[in-house]
Amino acid sequence: MLNTLDYIFIAIYFAIILVVGFWSGHKEEKEDYLIAGRKLKSFEATTTIFSSRIGAAILLTYTALVYVYGLGAYWYFIGSVFGLFVFYFFGKKVKKMGDDHKFYTLSDFFLFTKGPVAGYLSAIVVIIIMFGWVVLNFTAGAKLVEEYTPISYNWSVLLIGVIIIAYLIAGGFKAVVKTDIIQTLGIFLFFVLMVYLLVNADTKPKLVVSDLFAIPTGEIVNFFLAGFFIPMASPELWQRVYAIENQKHFKRSLILSSVFYFIIGFILLMIGLVIRVEIPNISADTALIVGFSSLLPVGLAGLSVIIIYSAVSSSADTYLFTASSSITQDFLEKSGVLKKEKLFVAMRIIMTSLMVLGVAMAIILRDIVDTTFFFVSLTMSLGFLIVIIWIHPKVNNYSVSLSILFCLIGVILPAIFTGISTSLVIYAIVFCITGFLIGFIVNFIMKKRSSIR
């Protein structure tokens, strides 16, 4: 449990985040609220890309995977590094298109290149993915607060949701970027804490290359593919690419954030291996939280809460804003239901609604690892399609639209009938390819009919 000084530190952190968030929203125009004026420099861009990627899915889920699979779980990070490397070359094209045509969301790319059906279908997938990550981060943050304080899980979820929505309503995307700077500092402190734990732990993790291949081949493929394709279809990453000022800052920020991401992943791997040996037979979901609680000195407990919460909230606010942006811009504004002058009000109402719904879902769904793989599979399948479009830009619209539809089916149906597991990654790709091939057949038939007429 925490002492009075710990609670004071936590209260100060929350106060700083709220002040920065409200200050960011002072005298904002549309471009500032939605995309930070498209003026992000290298430092801001690096911190916001990096911190948005270090959330519940990495801290808790990845540590849980290491706890279960050992060194073999590192294939996810190996895939991620390769994916970010490939995304750099694709991202240059996305950056230019975004600047030229004033894109705001990932779905703007599909709408512009493959038509309205693909645009709206991709927006549905984006909203599901982003809302899912909101729920996961709410769940992770609440488990953290519940572990260290007398506050119950339900009240912890509500507390996290209220704090995040307060500064998002005030400052929008600019608030996300500004608070990400503070939260990145927290993540680097987390890095220092992890190194401290490694140095002082009785168990010293041993890295044997052969252990990378000690897990089943199917799991290696699933982890690598999930890590590789996710950057391609991460809506929050695309949004940051649009917001960066120019190609020079884009290159710097992506390289720097990728390096930091890789380092944190390696240290997390070490921590997971230590916890696996030191504290056996605990729930994998909370391995990191319980590990820190048990292995760190009492005086560092409050600091660890702030740091882990920083990582969780830096992702939760991003996903909540991105999901709201997609609903508002990809559906309401483009369909003509919403006028531009009502955009700010609509965004705030939708963000608040999603926050309430996210809190409710986090209270119902408490399994972090299983839920993560559902949304990872959905993100990865969309990323697979984007790679195909990049390689073959002239692919027909039917193939793209049906591939997106089948991505949804390929994740939802197996999850219902066989349960959620790492195998969803393969199901998602198979269904994605199936929809793609059916689209080719439909396109061929439509061309035949047109030629007969």
KOLKE-281734 format. One record per residue (C-alpha): residue number from 1; residue in three letters; x, y, z. Coordinates in Angstrom, 3 decimals. Layout:
N
> n,res,c1,c2,c3
> NUM,ALA,X,Y,Z
...
***
This chain:
453
> n,res,c1,c2,c3
> 1,MET,0.000,0.000,0.000
> 2,LEU,1.005,3.626,-0.498
> 3,ASN,1.802,6.167,2.201
> 4,THR,0.706,9.816,2.465
> 5,LEU,3.736,11.112,0.549
> 6,ASP,2.999,8.695,-2.311
> 7,TYR,-0.572,10.002,-2.585
> 8,ILE,0.732,13.583,-2.639
> 9,PHE,3.068,12.763,-5.542
> 10,ILE,0.237,11.087,-7.440
> 11,ALA,-2.094,14.059,-6.837
> 12,ILE,0.598,16.489,-8.053
> 13,TYR,1.080,14.419,-11.212
> 14,PHE,-2.661,14.415,-11.965
> 15,ALA,-2.807,18.184,-11.335
> 16,ILE,0.094,18.855,-13.729
> 17,ILE,-1.513,16.735,-16.471
> 18,LEU,-4.840,18.558,-16.090
> 19,VAL,-3.209,22.022,-16.107
> 20,VAL,-1.159,21.207,-19.222
> 21,GLY,-4.232,19.795,-20.939
> 22,PHE,-6.375,22.872,-20.209
> 23,TRP,-3.529,25.239,-21.114
> 24,SER,-3.098,23.462,-24.484
> 25,GLY,-6.697,24.231,-25.397
> 26,HIS,-6.318,28.001,-24.989
> 27,LYS,-7.428,29.859,-28.174
> 28,GLU,-7.350,26.827,-30.485
> 29,GLU,-8.398,26.761,-34.128
> 30,LYS,-9.748,23.661,-35.908
> 31,GLU,-6.315,22.512,-37.147
> 32,ASP,-4.837,22.911,-33.658
> 33,TYR,-7.594,20.915,-31.985
> 34,LEU,-7.685,18.114,-34.566
> 35,ILE,-4.080,17.775,-35.746
> 36,ALA,-1.895,20.218,-33.697
> 37,GLY,-1.744,22.643,-36.640
> 38,ARG,0.423,20.160,-38.613
> 39,LYS,3.453,21.793,-36.977
> 40,LEU,5.001,19.070,-34.807
> 41,LYS,8.800,19.276,-34.643
> 42,SER,11.163,16.327,-34.018
> 43,PHE,11.052,16.482,-30.199
> 44,GLU,7.259,16.661,-29.854
> 45,ALA,6.749,14.112,-32.619
> 46,THR,9.242,11.663,-31.086
> 47,THR,7.692,11.862,-27.621
> 48,THR,4.112,11.519,-28.845
> 49,ILE,4.869,8.599,-31.209
> 50,PHE,6.906,6.816,-28.551
> 51,SER,4.551,7.358,-25.621
> 52,SER,1.432,6.430,-27.627
> 53,ARG,3.004,3.039,-28.364
> 54,ILE,3.976,2.313,-24.748
> 55,GLY,0.612,1.618,-23.180
> 56,ALA,-1.224,-1.289,-21.596
> 57,ALA,-0.675,-3.507,-24.644
> 58,ILE,3.094,-3.265,-24.190
> 59,LEU,3.600,-2.861,-20.447
> 60,LEU,1.122,-5.407,-19.141
> 61,THR,0.327,-7.650,-22.105
> 62,TYR,3.885,-8.020,-23.323
> 63,THR,5.157,-8.727,-19.790
> 64,ALA,2.347,-11.281,-19.451
> 65,LEU,3.460,-12.962,-22.682
> 66,VAL,7.060,-13.102,-21.425
> 67,TYR,5.752,-14.559,-18.162
> 68,VAL,3.966,-17.304,-20.134
> 69,TYR,6.274,-17.880,-23.141
> 70,GLY,9.670,-16.710,-21.882
> 71,LEU,12.198,-15.362,-24.397
> 72,GLY,10.027,-16.529,-27.313
> 73,ALA,7.675,-13.577,-26.714
> 74,TYR,10.429,-11.264,-27.985
> 75,TRP,9.419,-12.196,-31.535
> 76,TYR,6.667,-9.587,-31.169
> 77,PHE,9.251,-6.824,-30.693
> 78,ILE,11.462,-8.214,-33.447
> 79,GLY,8.463,-8.012,-35.776
> 80,SER,7.639,-4.493,-34.542
> 81,VAL,11.138,-3.193,-35.317
> 82,PHE,10.971,-4.622,-38.839
> 83,GLY,7.459,-3.201,-39.234
> 84,LEU,8.512,0.306,-38.181
> 85,PHE,11.491,0.116,-40.558
> 86,VAL,9.200,-0.746,-43.483
> 87,PHE,6.637,1.841,-42.374
> 88,TYR,9.258,4.570,-42.729
> 89,PHE,9.350,4.117,-46.519
> 90,PHE,5.572,3.830,-46.789
> 91,GLY,5.111,6.683,-44.303
> 92,LYS,6.985,9.117,-46.568
> 93,LYS,4.300,8.564,-49.194
> 94,VAL,1.526,8.863,-46.595
> 95,LYS,3.072,12.095,-45.295
> 96,LYS,3.133,13.675,-48.759
> 97,MET,-0.453,12.635,-49.532
> 98,GLY,-1.623,13.860,-46.136
> 99,ASP,-0.011,17.260,-46.639
> 100,ASP,-1.305,17.629,-50.192
> 101,HIS,-4.898,16.596,-49.470
> 102,LYS,-5.229,17.596,-45.797
> 103,PHE,-5.863,14.117,-44.387
> 104,TYR,-6.854,13.798,-40.744
> 105,THR,-7.466,10.062,-40.310
> 106,LEU,-6.269,6.728,-41.682
> 107,SER,-9.636,6.311,-43.389
> 108,ASP,-9.030,9.491,-45.407
> 109,PHE,-6.329,7.503,-47.226
> 110,PHE,-8.791,4.721,-48.121
> 111,LEU,-11.502,7.201,-49.067
> 112,PHE,-9.160,9.125,-51.371
> 113,THR,-7.467,6.131,-53.021
> 114,LYS,-10.194,3.440,-53.032
> 115,GLY,-13.535,5.200,-52.770
> 116,PRO,-16.257,5.757,-50.148
> 117,VAL,-17.112,2.093,-49.448
> 118,ALA,-13.512,1.263,-48.521
> 119,GLY,-13.294,4.553,-46.623
> 120,TYR,-16.347,3.873,-44.467
> 121,LEU,-15.468,0.201,-43.869
> 122,SER,-11.941,1.134,-42.794
> 123,ALA,-13.416,3.779,-40.479
> 124,ILE,-15.564,1.105,-38.792
> 125,VAL,-12.473,-1.055,-38.242
> 126,VAL,-10.516,1.946,-36.926
> 127,ILE,-13.255,2.859,-34.448
> 128,ILE,-13.472,-0.724,-33.159
> 129,ILE,-9.676,-0.968,-32.830
> 130,MET,-9.246,2.386,-31.110
> 131,PHE,-12.163,1.874,-28.757
> 132,GLY,-10.797,-1.564,-27.894
> 133,TRP,-7.432,-0.069,-26.929
> 134,VAL,-9.253,2.526,-24.818
> 135,VAL,-10.961,-0.263,-22.861
> 136,LEU,-7.683,-2.169,-22.487
> 137,ASN,-5.834,0.859,-21.144
> 138,PHE,-8.675,1.707,-18.764
> 139,THR,-8.521,-1.894,-17.530
> 140,ALA,-4.736,-1.823,-17.105
> 141,GLY,-4.766,1.496,-15.277
> 142,ALA,-7.550,0.361,-12.961
> 143,LYS,-5.716,-2.863,-12.084
> 144,LEU,-2.675,-0.758,-11.241
> 145,VAL,-4.620,1.593,-8.944
> 146,GLU,-6.472,-1.335,-7.348
> 147,GLU,-3.193,-3.169,-6.611
> 148,TYR,-1.546,-0.221,-4.860
> 149,THR,-4.449,1.643,-3.226
> 150,PRO,-7.656,0.896,-1.282
> 151,ILE,-9.685,2.164,-4.273
> 152,SER,-11.802,-0.600,-5.827
> 153,TYR,-11.391,-1.661,-9.468
> 154,ASN,-14.691,-0.071,-10.557
> 155,TRP,-13.906,3.301,-8.983
> 156,SER,-10.363,3.131,-10.392
> 157,VAL,-11.698,2.780,-13.950
> 158,LEU,-14.009,5.762,-13.435
> 159,LEU,-11.201,7.890,-11.966
> 160,ILE,-8.910,7.226,-14.938
> 161,GLY,-11.660,7.931,-17.456
> 162,VAL,-12.665,11.240,-15.845
> 163,ILE,-9.088,12.566,-15.653
> 164,ILE,-8.333,11.740,-19.297
> 165,ILE,-11.596,13.126,-20.681
> 166,ALA,-11.145,16.370,-18.694
> 167,TYR,-7.973,17.459,-20.506
> 168,LEU,-9.034,15.960,-23.863
> 169,ILE,-12.216,18.046,-23.932
> 170,ALA,-10.194,21.169,-23.184
> 171,GLY,-7.197,20.715,-25.472
> 172,GLY,-7.903,18.072,-28.121
> 173,PHE,-4.966,16.633,-30.082
> 174,LYS,-2.695,19.421,-28.887
> 175,ALA,-3.365,18.352,-25.297
> 176,VAL,-2.525,14.764,-26.258
> 177,VAL,0.842,15.893,-27.649
> 178,LYS,1.705,18.190,-24.712
> 179,THR,0.777,15.647,-22.047
> 180,ASP,2.705,12.988,-23.998
> 181,ILE,5.898,14.961,-23.323
> 182,ILE,5.317,14.683,-19.562
> 183,GLN,4.273,11.065,-19.886
> 184,THR,7.407,10.252,-21.910
> 185,LEU,9.509,11.578,-19.045
> 186,GLY,7.554,9.246,-16.795
> 187,ILE,8.283,6.306,-19.104
> 188,PHE,12.015,7.092,-19.015
> 189,LEU,11.828,7.108,-15.212
> 190,PHE,10.126,3.746,-15.558
> 191,PHE,13.143,2.632,-17.586
> 192,VAL,15.429,3.696,-14.706
> 193,LEU,13.237,1.795,-12.216
> 194,MET,13.370,-1.338,-14.376
> 195,VAL,17.162,-1.157,-14.588
> 196,TYR,17.274,-0.714,-10.794
> 197,LEU,15.098,-3.778,-10.345
> 198,LEU,17.287,-5.826,-12.701
> 199,VAL,20.507,-4.804,-10.965
> 200,ASN,19.180,-5.552,-7.471
> 201,ALA,17.127,-8.676,-8.214
> 202,ASP,18.462,-11.969,-6.882
> 203,THR,17.658,-13.621,-10.201
> 204,LYS,19.734,-12.571,-13.209
> 205,PRO,17.988,-13.435,-16.482
> 206,LYS,20.012,-15.583,-18.869
> 207,LEU,19.611,-14.980,-22.591
> 208,VAL,20.140,-18.088,-24.671
> 209,VAL,19.456,-17.664,-28.397
> 210,SER,17.979,-21.146,-28.648
> 211,ASP,15.244,-20.079,-26.187
> 212,LEU,13.887,-17.788,-28.902
> 213,PHE,12.860,-20.945,-30.753
> 214,ALA,11.689,-22.886,-27.696
> 215,ILE,8.038,-21.986,-28.289
> 216,PRO,5.906,-23.607,-31.049
> 217,THR,6.636,-22.428,-34.606
> 218,GLY,3.048,-21.254,-34.974
> 219,GLU,3.436,-18.908,-32.003
> 220,ILE,6.686,-17.498,-33.433
> 221,VAL,4.882,-16.715,-36.699
> 222,ASN,1.891,-15.192,-34.871
> 223,PHE,4.054,-12.939,-32.690
> 224,PHE,6.254,-11.789,-35.575
> 225,LEU,3.375,-11.081,-37.974
> 226,ALA,1.410,-9.204,-35.300
> 227,GLY,4.403,-7.010,-34.528
> 228,PHE,5.267,-6.446,-38.184
> 229,PHE,1.869,-5.427,-39.560
> 230,ILE,0.538,-3.363,-36.641
> 231,PRO,2.510,-0.141,-37.446
> 232,MET,1.007,-0.158,-40.947
> 233,ALA,-2.524,0.145,-39.612
> 234,SER,-2.065,2.040,-36.355
> 235,PRO,-4.491,4.978,-36.775
> 236,GLU,-2.756,6.979,-34.028
> 237,LEU,0.588,6.645,-35.851
> 238,TRP,-0.940,7.854,-39.124
> 239,GLN,-2.462,10.830,-37.315
> 240,ARG,0.965,11.800,-35.992
> 241,VAL,2.505,11.455,-39.449
> 242,TYR,-0.060,13.975,-40.739
> 243,ALA,0.668,16.292,-37.805
> 244,ILE,4.460,16.405,-38.287
> 245,GLU,5.692,19.583,-39.961
> 246,ASN,7.820,18.094,-42.757
> 247,GLN,9.682,15.019,-44.028
> 248,LYS,12.855,15.884,-42.102
> 249,HIS,11.063,15.867,-38.739
> 250,PHE,9.148,12.730,-39.760
> 251,LYS,12.386,10.828,-40.433
> 252,ARG,14.039,11.927,-37.180
> 253,SER,11.036,11.262,-34.975
> 254,LEU,10.275,7.812,-36.390
> 255,ILE,13.900,6.662,-36.087
> 256,LEU,14.317,7.999,-32.538
> 257,SER,10.987,6.671,-31.279
> 258,SER,11.726,3.250,-32.816
> 259,VAL,15.096,3.067,-31.059
> 260,PHE,13.547,3.982,-27.690
> 261,TYR,10.721,1.509,-28.316
> 262,PHE,13.197,-1.308,-28.976
> 263,ILE,15.190,-0.520,-25.818
> 264,ILE,12.084,-0.464,-23.607
> 265,GLY,10.986,-3.763,-25.172
> 266,PHE,14.288,-5.409,-24.327
> 267,ILE,14.243,-4.165,-20.718
> 268,LEU,10.636,-5.334,-20.343
> 269,LEU,11.731,-8.734,-21.574
> 270,MET,14.379,-8.873,-18.837
> 271,ILE,11.863,-7.777,-16.187
> 272,GLY,9.350,-10.393,-17.336
> 273,LEU,11.966,-13.130,-17.104
> 274,VAL,12.902,-12.042,-13.559
> 275,ILE,9.259,-11.969,-12.417
> 276,ARG,8.691,-15.364,-14.056
> 277,VAL,11.365,-16.937,-11.828
> 278,GLU,10.946,-14.853,-8.659
> 279,ILE,7.125,-14.954,-8.433
> 280,PRO,5.709,-18.112,-10.040
> 281,ASN,2.025,-19.054,-10.163
> 282,ILE,0.494,-15.571,-10.366
> 283,SER,-1.942,-14.233,-12.935
> 284,ALA,-0.067,-13.327,-16.135
> 285,ASP,-2.419,-10.339,-16.618
> 286,THR,-0.957,-8.519,-13.624
> 287,ALA,2.574,-9.981,-13.646
> 288,LEU,4.211,-6.562,-14.082
> 289,ILE,2.106,-4.842,-11.411
> 290,VAL,2.532,-7.638,-8.861
> 291,GLY,6.224,-7.929,-9.761
> 292,PHE,6.880,-4.245,-9.109
> 293,SER,4.816,-4.347,-5.940
> 294,SER,6.805,-7.312,-4.607
> 295,LEU,10.320,-6.591,-5.858
> 296,LEU,10.675,-2.802,-5.550
> 297,PRO,11.468,-1.108,-2.196
> 298,VAL,8.437,0.359,-0.406
> 299,GLY,9.647,3.947,-0.939
> 300,LEU,9.430,3.580,-4.703
> 301,ALA,5.850,2.292,-4.798
> 302,GLY,4.211,5.683,-5.365
> 303,LEU,6.686,6.566,-8.113
> 304,SER,6.039,3.280,-9.899
> 305,VAL,2.271,3.979,-9.857
> 306,ILE,2.803,7.399,-11.471
> 307,ILE,5.175,6.008,-14.074
> 308,ILE,3.062,3.037,-15.143
> 309,TYR,-0.043,5.226,-15.126
> 310,SER,1.817,7.687,-17.383
> 311,ALA,2.349,4.953,-19.933
> 312,VAL,-1.263,3.796,-19.723
> 313,SER,-2.801,7.269,-19.984
> 314,SER,-0.464,8.343,-22.808
> 315,SER,-2.038,5.616,-24.925
> 316,ALA,-5.602,5.833,-23.593
> 317,ASP,-5.971,9.536,-24.416
> 318,THR,-4.562,8.939,-27.909
> 319,TYR,-6.945,6.091,-28.677
> 320,LEU,-9.956,7.917,-27.258
> 321,PHE,-9.213,11.004,-29.343
> 322,THR,-8.529,8.961,-32.515
> 323,ALA,-11.765,6.970,-32.174
> 324,SER,-13.773,10.159,-31.621
> 325,SER,-12.055,11.851,-34.553
> 326,SER,-12.924,8.947,-36.835
> 327,ILE,-16.600,8.981,-35.855
> 328,THR,-16.852,12.763,-36.194
> 329,GLN,-14.852,13.276,-39.384
> 330,ASP,-15.118,9.976,-41.256
> 331,PHE,-18.857,9.591,-40.734
> 332,LEU,-20.693,12.664,-39.448
> 333,GLU,-18.790,15.383,-41.319
> 334,LYS,-18.238,13.529,-44.611
> 335,SER,-21.865,12.370,-44.764
> 336,GLY,-23.070,15.947,-44.354
> 337,VAL,-24.838,15.252,-41.043
> 338,LEU,-22.428,17.542,-39.189
> 339,LYS,-21.518,21.086,-40.186
> 340,LYS,-17.915,22.234,-39.736
> 341,GLU,-18.823,24.934,-37.219
> 342,LYS,-20.329,22.234,-34.955
> 343,LEU,-17.215,20.030,-35.129
> 344,PHE,-15.724,20.995,-31.766
> 345,VAL,-18.980,20.430,-29.873
> 346,ALA,-19.616,17.090,-31.606
> 347,MET,-16.061,15.869,-30.889
> 348,ARG,-16.430,16.656,-27.198
> 349,ILE,-19.825,14.948,-26.938
> 350,ILE,-18.555,11.831,-28.729
> 351,MET,-15.373,11.673,-26.619
> 352,THR,-17.433,11.877,-23.444
> 353,SER,-19.832,9.198,-24.704
> 354,LEU,-16.961,6.879,-25.625
> 355,MET,-15.357,7.486,-22.244
> 356,VAL,-18.540,6.440,-20.451
> 357,LEU,-18.937,3.386,-22.696
> 358,GLY,-15.235,2.551,-22.258
> 359,VAL,-15.534,2.681,-18.483
> 360,ALA,-18.562,0.364,-18.616
> 361,MET,-16.769,-2.119,-20.917
> 362,ALA,-13.604,-2.064,-18.779
> 363,ILE,-15.694,-2.988,-15.748
> 364,ILE,-17.192,-5.940,-17.670
> 365,LEU,-14.087,-7.126,-19.590
> 366,ARG,-11.141,-7.593,-17.235
> 367,ASP,-8.930,-10.066,-19.157
> 368,ILE,-6.134,-7.991,-20.677
> 369,VAL,-4.168,-10.614,-22.629
> 370,ASP,-7.089,-12.267,-24.449
> 371,THR,-8.742,-8.952,-25.272
> 372,THR,-5.434,-7.592,-26.589
> 373,PHE,-5.070,-10.364,-29.147
> 374,PHE,-8.554,-9.691,-30.499
> 375,PHE,-7.681,-6.081,-31.345
> 376,VAL,-4.099,-6.905,-32.366
> 377,SER,-5.478,-9.364,-34.951
> 378,LEU,-7.891,-6.775,-36.324
> 379,THR,-5.178,-4.109,-36.567
> 380,MET,-2.703,-6.526,-38.125
> 381,SER,-5.122,-7.703,-40.835
> 382,LEU,-5.797,-4.114,-41.886
> 383,GLY,-2.021,-3.548,-41.922
> 384,PHE,-1.606,-6.566,-44.204
> 385,LEU,-4.076,-5.007,-46.657
> 386,ILE,-2.270,-1.650,-46.552
> 387,VAL,1.018,-3.369,-47.454
> 388,ILE,-0.716,-4.935,-50.481
> 389,ILE,-2.047,-1.526,-51.569
> 390,TRP,1.429,-0.037,-51.173
> 391,ILE,2.990,-2.774,-53.329
> 392,HIS,0.162,-2.741,-55.890
> 393,PRO,-1.562,0.705,-55.789
> 394,LYS,-3.878,-0.083,-58.719
> 395,VAL,-5.633,-2.967,-56.957
> 396,ASN,-9.377,-2.748,-57.632
> 397,ASN,-11.804,-1.180,-55.158
> 398,TYR,-13.899,-4.358,-54.774
> 399,SER,-10.890,-6.314,-53.505
> 400,VAL,-10.030,-3.616,-50.987
> 401,SER,-13.584,-3.219,-49.665
> 402,LEU,-14.263,-6.968,-49.431
> 403,SER,-10.870,-7.566,-47.826
> 404,ILE,-11.699,-5.067,-45.055
> 405,LEU,-15.123,-6.674,-44.555
> 406,PHE,-13.598,-10.155,-44.386
> 407,CYS,-10.981,-8.900,-41.917
> 408,LEU,-13.805,-8.095,-39.527
> 409,ILE,-15.480,-11.451,-40.130
> 410,GLY,-12.171,-13.306,-39.817
> 411,VAL,-11.570,-11.955,-36.338
> 412,ILE,-15.096,-11.870,-34.916
> 413,LEU,-16.328,-15.340,-35.964
> 414,PRO,-13.291,-17.351,-34.786
> 415,ALA,-13.299,-15.358,-31.528
> 416,ILE,-16.928,-16.383,-30.965
> 417,PHE,-16.675,-20.046,-32.006
> 418,THR,-13.089,-21.035,-31.098
> 419,GLY,-12.200,-18.425,-28.495
> 420,ILE,-9.572,-15.685,-28.439
> 421,SER,-5.970,-16.816,-28.865
> 422,THR,-2.826,-15.992,-30.824
> 423,SER,-4.309,-18.069,-33.681
> 424,LEU,-6.640,-15.151,-34.470
> 425,VAL,-3.660,-13.574,-36.247
> 426,ILE,-3.633,-16.366,-38.852
> 427,TYR,-7.436,-16.422,-39.167
> 428,ALA,-7.415,-12.679,-39.828
> 429,ILE,-4.838,-12.926,-42.634
> 430,VAL,-6.557,-15.915,-44.263
> 431,PHE,-9.936,-14.148,-44.296
> 432,CYS,-8.304,-10.934,-45.514
> 433,ILE,-6.752,-12.789,-48.487
> 434,THR,-10.065,-14.553,-49.155
> 435,GLY,-11.931,-11.250,-49.375
> 436,PHE,-9.197,-9.893,-51.602
> 437,LEU,-9.503,-12.803,-54.066
> 438,ILE,-13.312,-12.657,-54.099
> 439,GLY,-12.965,-8.965,-54.942
> 440,PHE,-10.895,-9.844,-57.992
> 441,ILE,-13.636,-12.207,-59.150
> 442,VAL,-16.357,-9.595,-58.585
> 443,ASN,-14.282,-6.971,-60.405
> 444,PHE,-13.778,-9.352,-63.353
> 445,ILE,-17.532,-10.064,-63.568
> 446,MET,-18.407,-6.355,-63.375
> 447,LYS,-15.948,-5.552,-66.168
> 448,LYS,-17.448,-8.316,-68.317
> 449,ARG,-20.943,-6.946,-67.815
> 450,SER,-19.772,-3.425,-68.679
> 451,SER,-18.118,-4.622,-71.901
> 452,ILE,-21.305,-6.488,-72.968
> 453,ARG,-23.359,-3.341,-72.513
***
